[in-house]
Amino acid sequence: MEQTKWKQARKGMDMLHGSIADKLFFFAMPVGLMGMFEQLFNSADVFILGRFVGKDAMAAVGNNMPVIGLLVTLLMGISLGANVVIAQYLGARKDEKVEATVQTAILLSLGMGLALMIIGELIVSPALAILAVPNDVYPMAELYLRIFLLGLPFLSLYNFEAAVFRSCGDGRTPLYSLVAANAINIVLDLLSVTAFGLGLTGVVVATVLSFAVNAAILFVLLCRTADRIRLQRHHMCFSHCELCRIMRIGLPAGLQGMVFALSNVLIQSALNSLGTEAMAASTAAFIIENNMYCFVNGFSQAATTFVGQNYGARNLRRCFRITKVAFAVEGGFLLVVVTPVLLFSKPLISLFNSDPVVVQLGSLRLFCIAGTFYLNGIIDIISGSLRGYGYSLPPAVVVLVGICGVRILWLYTAFASHRDFFTLMLAYPVSWAVTIVVLTVVYRMCRKHIVLGLLTDR
């Protein structure tokens, strides 16, 4: 009877039994599309500003992307902690723990969103100073960032809500809410620029409003879902124990994401010294790369969730198999996606801005970074798999040294000697290659510890 009830309550994907490759793919695709639609908020802003306002406004938004990335990746990382904890409880069939963790995650999301909004507003001026934003785009960059930060509580709530849905294999529900919110954002963006003449201010206000709509839609759906992750909003409670578990996994994951974003801040600062054309070109290419990275992140989160549920069910053999299959499936997917991007790199960049210098530099960046994206994918799958076991700190430390450390060293050595766009872009694949070597060693060490730990539990 209990087994029947459990099966009826479970509406998400069955990650514990059957084939792996197809399930990983169909889990990763909605998550990747979610990331694309999340990027579309900024992509739409950049596209519309570049077409209807000018490349200065476009460059102003591009300068803010690394700063926004620092805050957003922290939120996404900590929300991933909720994903892992809930997935492990689902695999172990501990429904009371699932309910407590869902409620704790939602309350945590609201608190974090408000805290980061306040902190963000306080660090706007220092952040833009560190980036050495040119005077001609500084006022627009500051205005965009200050208004954007007002939407962080809604963005935080959405990320945690989406993580809760993903924990049971449901990536479609948060995707549908994102599609609706993006449609609203694009319509409001166009109206604010073409009909009301509000320029950059109207565009960023539209983005904040769409964040609020997105979070509200998913909140209602989370309260009404038939799955075991349903939010019981009438008796919300905060569990200190579950908070500690979420933060133990999520905080290192968030810091790992912030390391990536911090390294982008450092590179953006160096990029600003190369002129407005280089800034605009990098902004356009960065958006294209980010849309592809969404699927890299999708496979990483698939590995995290699949490993998390199977580790909760104590099926280590399937856990190890999941990581191997994820490498193969992601590799095939990236080959299909990256090839046409490289072949049509110049037309893609010209969609954002038709300046010949911008197009040339943007295309060069795509070849340097998108062409070596699978290296980034390897890092994310290994990190995601380790987080599924609950090992979140080791990959975070490795990424701190391998990504941020190598890029800082590159800026003060190779780029200092040859201050050109191509040399700067090489910092990405070099840092990825170094990180893979170290992270592979760490992964093998953690695997041995995991096996010994499971044998001890038995």
C-alpha positions as CSV (number, residue, x, y, z in Angstrom):
1,M,0.0,0.0,0.0
2,E,2.8,2.4,0.9
3,Q,4.6,1.6,-2.3
4,T,1.5,2.3,-4.4
5,K,0.9,5.6,-2.6
6,W,4.5,6.6,-3.2
7,K,4.3,5.9,-6.9
8,Q,1.0,7.9,-7.2
9,A,2.4,10.8,-5.4
10,R,5.5,11.0,-7.6
11,K,4.7,12.9,-10.8
12,G,8.3,13.8,-11.8
13,M,10.9,11.8,-13.7
14,D,12.0,8.4,-12.3
15,M,15.7,8.8,-11.9
16,L,16.3,5.6,-9.9
17,H,15.4,3.0,-12.6
18,G,15.8,2.4,-16.3
19,S,17.9,4.1,-18.9
20,I,20.1,7.1,-18.1
21,A,21.2,8.8,-21.4
22,D,17.7,9.8,-22.6
23,K,16.5,10.8,-19.2
24,L,19.6,13.0,-18.7
25,F,19.0,14.6,-22.0
26,F,15.3,15.3,-21.5
27,F,16.0,16.6,-18.0
28,A,18.8,18.9,-19.2
29,M,17.0,20.4,-22.1
30,P,14.2,22.2,-20.1
31,V,16.9,23.3,-17.6
32,G,19.0,24.6,-20.5
33,L,16.0,26.3,-22.0
34,M,15.2,27.8,-18.6
35,G,18.7,29.3,-18.5
36,M,18.3,30.6,-22.1
37,F,15.0,32.3,-21.1
38,E,16.7,33.7,-18.0
39,Q,19.4,35.1,-20.2
40,L,16.8,36.4,-22.6
41,F,15.9,39.1,-20.0
42,N,19.3,40.6,-20.5
43,S,19.6,39.6,-24.1
44,A,16.4,41.4,-25.0
45,D,17.6,44.5,-23.1
46,V,20.9,44.5,-24.9
47,F,19.3,43.8,-28.3
48,I,16.6,46.5,-28.0
49,L,19.0,49.1,-26.6
50,G,21.6,48.3,-29.3
51,R,19.0,48.7,-32.0
52,F,16.9,51.6,-30.8
53,V,19.1,53.5,-28.4
54,G,22.8,53.0,-29.4
55,K,26.0,51.1,-28.7
56,D,26.7,53.2,-25.6
57,A,23.6,52.0,-23.9
58,M,24.4,48.5,-25.1
59,A,27.9,48.8,-23.6
60,A,26.5,50.1,-20.3
61,V,24.4,46.9,-19.9
62,G,27.3,44.8,-20.9
63,N,29.5,46.4,-18.1
64,N,26.8,45.4,-15.6
65,M,26.6,41.7,-16.6
66,P,29.7,40.6,-14.5
67,V,28.4,42.4,-11.4
68,I,24.9,41.0,-11.9
69,G,26.4,37.6,-12.5
70,L,28.2,37.7,-9.1
71,L,24.9,38.1,-7.3
72,V,22.7,35.8,-9.5
73,T,25.2,32.9,-9.4
74,L,25.3,33.1,-5.6
75,L,21.5,32.7,-5.6
76,M,21.6,29.9,-8.1
77,G,24.3,28.1,-6.2
78,I,22.5,28.2,-2.9
79,S,19.2,27.2,-4.5
80,L,21.1,24.2,-6.0
81,G,21.7,23.2,-2.3
82,A,18.0,23.0,-1.9
83,N,17.7,20.9,-5.1
84,V,20.3,18.4,-3.8
85,V,18.8,18.1,-0.3
86,I,15.3,17.6,-1.6
87,A,16.4,15.1,-4.3
88,Q,18.3,13.0,-1.7
89,Y,15.2,13.0,0.6
90,L,13.0,12.0,-2.4
91,G,15.4,9.2,-3.2
92,A,15.3,8.0,0.4
93,R,11.4,8.5,0.5
94,K,11.5,10.8,3.5
95,D,8.4,12.9,2.7
96,E,8.4,14.9,6.0
97,K,11.9,16.0,5.4
98,V,10.9,17.0,1.8
99,E,8.1,19.2,3.1
100,A,10.4,20.9,5.8
101,T,13.1,21.5,3.2
102,V,10.7,23.1,0.7
103,Q,9.3,25.5,3.2
104,T,12.8,26.4,4.5
105,A,14.0,27.0,0.9
106,I,11.2,29.4,0.1
107,L,11.7,31.4,3.3
108,L,15.5,31.4,2.7
109,S,15.0,32.7,-0.9
110,L,13.0,35.7,0.3
111,G,15.5,36.6,3.0
112,M,18.5,36.2,0.7
113,G,16.9,38.2,-2.1
114,L,16.2,41.2,0.2
115,A,19.7,41.0,1.7
116,L,21.5,40.9,-1.6
117,M,19.4,43.7,-3.0
118,I,20.5,46.0,-0.1
119,I,24.1,44.9,-0.3
120,G,24.0,45.3,-4.1
121,E,22.8,48.9,-3.8
122,L,25.6,49.7,-1.4
123,I,28.3,48.3,-3.7
124,V,27.2,49.8,-7.0
125,S,29.7,52.7,-7.0
126,P,32.7,50.6,-5.8
127,A,31.8,47.8,-8.3
128,L,31.7,50.2,-11.3
129,A,34.9,51.8,-10.1
130,I,36.7,48.5,-10.0
131,L,35.4,47.8,-13.6
132,A,36.8,51.2,-14.6
133,V,33.7,52.0,-16.6
134,P,34.3,54.8,-19.1
135,N,32.7,58.2,-18.3
136,D,30.6,58.2,-21.4
137,V,28.6,55.1,-20.3
138,Y,28.9,55.4,-16.5
139,P,25.6,57.2,-15.8
140,M,23.6,54.6,-17.8
141,A,25.5,51.7,-16.3
142,E,24.8,53.0,-12.8
143,L,21.1,53.6,-13.5
144,Y,20.6,50.2,-15.1
145,L,22.3,48.4,-12.2
146,R,20.4,50.2,-9.4
147,I,17.0,49.5,-10.9
148,F,17.9,45.9,-11.8
149,L,18.9,45.2,-8.2
150,L,15.3,46.0,-7.1
151,G,14.2,42.8,-8.8
152,L,16.6,40.5,-6.9
153,P,14.0,39.3,-4.3
154,F,11.8,38.1,-7.2
155,L,14.7,36.6,-9.0
156,S,15.8,34.8,-5.8
157,L,12.3,33.4,-5.1
158,Y,12.1,32.1,-8.7
159,N,15.5,30.4,-8.6
160,F,14.6,28.5,-5.4
161,E,11.1,27.6,-6.7
162,A,12.6,26.3,-9.9
163,A,15.2,24.2,-7.8
164,V,12.3,22.6,-5.9
165,F,10.6,21.6,-9.1
166,R,13.8,20.3,-10.6
167,S,14.5,18.1,-7.5
168,C,11.8,15.7,-8.6
169,G,12.7,15.9,-12.3
170,D,10.2,18.5,-13.3
171,G,12.0,21.1,-15.4
172,R,9.0,22.0,-17.6
173,T,6.9,23.9,-15.1
174,P,9.5,26.6,-14.3
175,L,10.3,26.7,-18.1
176,Y,6.7,27.6,-18.9
177,S,6.6,30.4,-16.3
178,L,9.8,31.8,-17.8
179,V,8.4,31.8,-21.3
180,A,5.4,33.8,-20.1
181,A,7.6,36.3,-18.2
182,N,9.9,36.8,-21.1
183,A,7.0,37.5,-23.5
184,I,5.9,40.2,-21.0
185,N,9.4,41.6,-20.8
186,I,9.9,41.9,-24.6
187,V,6.5,43.5,-25.1
188,L,7.2,46.0,-22.3
189,D,10.7,46.7,-23.5
190,L,9.5,47.6,-27.0
191,L,6.7,49.7,-25.7
192,S,9.0,51.6,-23.3
193,V,11.5,52.4,-26.1
194,T,9.3,52.9,-29.2
195,A,6.0,54.2,-27.8
196,F,7.0,56.0,-24.6
197,G,10.6,57.0,-25.3
198,L,11.8,55.9,-21.9
199,G,15.0,54.5,-23.2
200,L,17.2,52.5,-20.8
201,T,15.1,53.3,-17.7
202,G,12.0,51.8,-19.3
203,V,13.8,48.7,-20.4
204,V,15.2,47.8,-17.0
205,V,11.9,48.6,-15.2
206,A,10.2,46.2,-17.6
207,T,12.7,43.5,-16.7
208,V,12.0,44.0,-12.9
209,L,8.3,43.7,-13.5
210,S,8.7,40.5,-15.5
211,F,10.8,39.0,-12.7
212,A,7.9,39.7,-10.3
213,V,5.4,38.0,-12.6
214,N,7.7,35.0,-13.1
215,A,8.1,34.4,-9.3
216,A,4.3,34.8,-8.7
217,I,3.4,32.3,-11.4
218,L,5.7,29.6,-10.0
219,F,4.7,30.3,-6.4
220,V,1.0,29.6,-7.3
221,L,2.0,26.4,-9.2
222,L,4.2,25.2,-6.4
223,C,1.3,25.6,-3.9
224,R,-1.0,23.5,-6.3
225,T,1.3,20.8,-7.5
226,A,0.2,17.2,-6.8
227,D,3.8,16.0,-6.2
228,R,5.4,15.6,-2.8
229,I,7.2,18.9,-3.2
230,R,4.0,20.9,-2.8
231,L,4.4,24.0,-0.7
232,Q,2.1,24.1,2.3
233,R,1.9,27.8,2.7
234,H,-0.7,27.9,5.5
235,H,1.7,26.5,8.0
236,M,5.2,27.6,6.8
237,C,8.0,26.8,9.2
238,F,11.8,27.3,9.1
239,S,14.0,24.3,9.9
240,H,17.4,25.2,11.2
241,C,18.6,21.6,10.4
242,E,17.5,21.8,6.8
243,L,18.9,25.3,6.4
244,C,22.3,24.0,7.5
245,R,22.1,21.1,5.0
246,I,21.1,23.5,2.2
247,M,23.9,26.0,3.0
248,R,26.5,23.2,3.4
249,I,25.9,22.2,-0.2
250,G,24.6,25.4,-1.7
251,L,27.0,28.0,-0.3
252,P,30.2,26.4,-1.8
253,A,28.3,25.9,-5.1
254,G,27.3,29.6,-5.0
255,L,30.8,30.6,-4.3
256,Q,32.0,28.5,-7.1
257,G,29.7,30.3,-9.5
258,M,30.8,33.6,-8.1
259,V,34.4,32.7,-8.8
260,F,33.4,32.3,-12.5
261,A,31.6,35.6,-12.3
262,L,34.5,37.3,-10.4
263,S,37.0,36.2,-13.1
264,N,34.6,37.7,-15.6
265,V,34.7,41.0,-13.6
266,L,38.4,41.0,-13.8
267,I,38.5,40.3,-17.5
268,Q,35.8,42.9,-18.1
269,S,38.0,45.5,-16.3
270,A,40.9,44.6,-18.6
271,L,38.5,44.6,-21.6
272,N,37.3,48.2,-20.8
273,S,40.8,49.4,-21.5
274,L,40.5,48.2,-25.1
275,G,37.8,50.6,-26.1
276,T,34.0,50.8,-26.7
277,E,34.1,48.5,-29.7
278,A,35.8,45.7,-27.8
279,M,33.3,46.2,-24.9
280,A,30.3,46.0,-27.3
281,A,31.7,43.1,-29.2
282,S,32.4,41.1,-26.0
283,T,28.8,41.9,-24.7
284,A,27.2,40.5,-27.9
285,A,29.5,37.4,-27.9
286,F,29.0,36.9,-24.1
287,I,25.2,36.7,-24.6
288,I,25.6,34.0,-27.3
289,E,28.0,32.1,-25.1
290,N,25.8,32.4,-22.1
291,N,22.9,30.9,-24.0
292,M,25.1,27.9,-24.9
293,Y,26.4,27.7,-21.3
294,C,22.8,27.3,-20.1
295,F,22.8,23.8,-21.6
296,V,26.2,23.1,-20.1
297,N,24.7,24.1,-16.8
298,G,21.6,22.0,-17.6
299,F,23.7,18.8,-17.9
300,S,25.5,19.8,-14.7
301,Q,22.2,20.1,-12.8
302,A,21.0,16.9,-14.4
303,A,24.1,15.1,-13.0
304,T,23.6,16.8,-9.6
305,T,19.9,15.8,-9.3
306,F,20.3,12.2,-10.8
307,V,23.3,11.5,-8.5
308,G,21.5,13.1,-5.6
309,Q,18.5,10.9,-5.8
310,N,20.5,7.7,-6.5
311,Y,22.9,8.5,-3.6
312,G,19.8,9.0,-1.4
313,A,18.7,5.5,-2.5
314,R,22.3,4.2,-1.9
315,N,22.9,3.1,-5.5
316,L,26.5,4.0,-6.0
317,R,27.0,2.0,-9.2
318,R,24.3,4.0,-10.9
319,C,25.7,7.2,-9.5
320,F,29.1,6.6,-11.2
321,R,27.4,5.5,-14.4
322,I,25.4,8.8,-14.5
323,T,28.6,10.9,-14.5
324,K,30.1,8.9,-17.4
325,V,26.9,9.1,-19.5
326,A,26.6,12.8,-18.8
327,F,30.1,13.4,-20.4
328,A,29.1,11.6,-23.6
329,V,25.6,13.1,-23.9
330,E,26.8,16.7,-23.3
331,G,29.7,16.2,-25.7
332,G,27.4,15.1,-28.5
333,F,25.0,18.0,-27.8
334,L,27.7,20.7,-27.8
335,L,29.2,19.4,-31.0
336,V,25.8,19.9,-32.7
337,V,25.2,23.4,-31.2
338,V,28.7,24.9,-31.3
339,T,29.5,24.1,-34.9
340,P,26.8,26.3,-36.5
341,V,27.5,29.1,-34.0
342,L,31.1,29.2,-35.2
343,L,30.2,28.9,-38.9
344,F,27.7,31.8,-38.6
345,S,29.6,33.8,-35.9
346,K,29.7,37.1,-37.8
347,P,26.0,37.2,-38.8
348,L,25.1,36.4,-35.2
349,I,27.2,39.2,-33.8
350,S,25.8,41.6,-36.4
351,L,22.3,41.0,-35.0
352,F,23.3,43.1,-32.0
353,N,25.5,45.7,-33.7
354,S,26.6,46.1,-37.3
355,D,29.8,48.0,-36.7
356,P,32.5,46.1,-38.6
357,V,35.0,46.2,-35.7
358,V,32.4,45.0,-33.2
359,V,31.5,42.1,-35.6
360,Q,35.1,41.1,-36.1
361,L,36.1,41.1,-32.4
362,G,32.8,39.4,-31.4
363,S,33.5,36.6,-33.9
364,L,37.0,36.2,-32.6
365,R,35.8,35.8,-29.0
366,L,33.3,33.1,-30.1
367,F,36.1,31.1,-31.7
368,C,38.3,31.4,-28.6
369,I,35.6,30.6,-26.0
370,A,32.6,28.8,-27.6
371,G,35.1,26.6,-29.6
372,T,36.5,25.2,-26.4
373,F,33.2,25.1,-24.4
374,Y,33.4,21.3,-23.8
375,L,36.3,22.0,-21.4
376,N,33.9,24.1,-19.3
377,G,31.3,21.3,-19.6
378,I,33.7,18.8,-18.1
379,I,34.3,21.0,-15.1
380,D,30.6,21.5,-14.6
381,I,29.6,17.8,-14.8
382,I,32.4,16.8,-12.3
383,S,31.3,19.6,-10.0
384,G,27.7,18.8,-10.4
385,S,28.2,15.1,-9.7
386,L,30.2,15.8,-6.5
387,R,27.5,18.1,-5.3
388,G,25.0,15.3,-5.8
389,Y,26.9,13.3,-3.2
390,G,26.9,16.4,-0.9
391,Y,30.6,17.2,-1.7
392,S,30.3,20.9,-2.6
393,L,33.4,22.4,-1.1
394,P,36.1,20.5,-3.0
395,P,35.1,21.6,-6.5
396,A,34.6,25.2,-5.2
397,V,38.1,25.3,-3.9
398,V,39.6,23.8,-7.1
399,V,37.6,26.3,-9.3
400,L,38.8,29.2,-7.1
401,V,42.4,28.3,-7.7
402,G,42.1,26.9,-11.3
403,I,39.7,29.5,-12.8
404,C,40.2,32.7,-10.8
405,G,43.8,32.2,-9.9
406,V,45.0,31.3,-13.4
407,R,43.0,34.2,-15.0
408,I,44.5,36.7,-12.6
409,L,48.0,35.3,-13.4
410,W,47.2,35.5,-17.1
411,L,46.1,39.1,-16.8
412,Y,49.4,40.2,-15.1
413,T,51.7,38.1,-17.4
414,A,50.5,37.2,-20.9
415,F,48.0,40.1,-21.3
416,A,50.3,42.6,-19.6
417,S,52.9,41.7,-22.3
418,H,50.5,41.6,-25.2
419,R,47.5,43.9,-24.6
420,D,45.3,42.8,-27.3
421,F,41.8,41.2,-27.6
422,F,42.9,37.8,-28.7
423,T,45.4,37.4,-25.8
424,L,42.8,38.4,-23.3
425,M,40.3,35.8,-24.6
426,L,42.8,33.0,-24.4
427,A,42.5,33.3,-20.6
428,Y,39.3,31.3,-20.7
429,P,40.4,28.0,-22.4
430,V,43.8,28.1,-20.5
431,S,42.1,28.3,-17.1
432,W,39.6,25.6,-18.0
433,A,42.3,23.2,-19.0
434,V,44.3,23.7,-15.8
435,T,41.2,23.3,-13.7
436,I,40.2,20.0,-15.4
437,V,43.5,18.4,-14.5
438,V,43.2,19.3,-10.8
439,L,39.5,18.6,-10.5
440,T,39.8,15.1,-12.0
441,V,42.3,14.2,-9.3
442,V,39.9,15.6,-6.6
443,Y,37.0,13.7,-8.1
444,R,38.8,10.3,-7.9
445,M,39.8,11.0,-4.2
446,C,36.2,11.9,-3.3
447,R,34.9,8.7,-5.0
448,K,37.0,6.6,-2.8
449,H,35.8,8.4,0.3
450,I,32.2,8.0,-0.8
451,V,32.6,4.3,-1.3
452,L,34.2,3.9,2.1
453,G,31.5,6.1,3.8
454,L,28.7,3.9,2.3
455,L,30.4,0.7,3.5
456,T,30.8,2.2,7.0
457,D,27.1,3.1,7.1
458,R,26.2,-0.5,6.2
